[in-house]
Amino acid sequence: MRVEATIPKSRGSAIAELAEELGLSRSQIVDEALALFLKAVLEARRGRRLVMVGPGTSGSCEIATPTLSALEWAARPQIVEMAVESVSHMDALVRKPRKPNARLRAAAKRHALGRRA
């Protein structure tokens, strides 16, 4: 099956470098990555986390992605209790948001400029 994807240039370069280093095709690299991600999603649905463990018992590092984090949160729903006054205050803010101040406008401008680059 042929699959097309748009990825950041830096990640595309990393795929090409890794393929050359390992003597694999880019398709093989993507297939390996998909296999690992599919396994990670399966285990996240079982309530497990993806962790890299160092040699011996010297430490570990959790690997998280936005998708894996979302699956983790969805697997453990919790009830949020709020005071009636807080809910009313939030409702009022949604219905009539405050006008953006200079800091917010500057942040929005920086964000927009960063997306064009």
Secondary structure, DSSP 8 states (H G I E B T S, - for coil): --------HHHHHHHHHHHHHHT--HHHHHHHHHHHHHHHHHHHHTT--EEEE-STTS-EEEE--HHHHHHHHHHS-------HHHHHHHHHHHHS-----HHHHHHHHHHHHHHH-
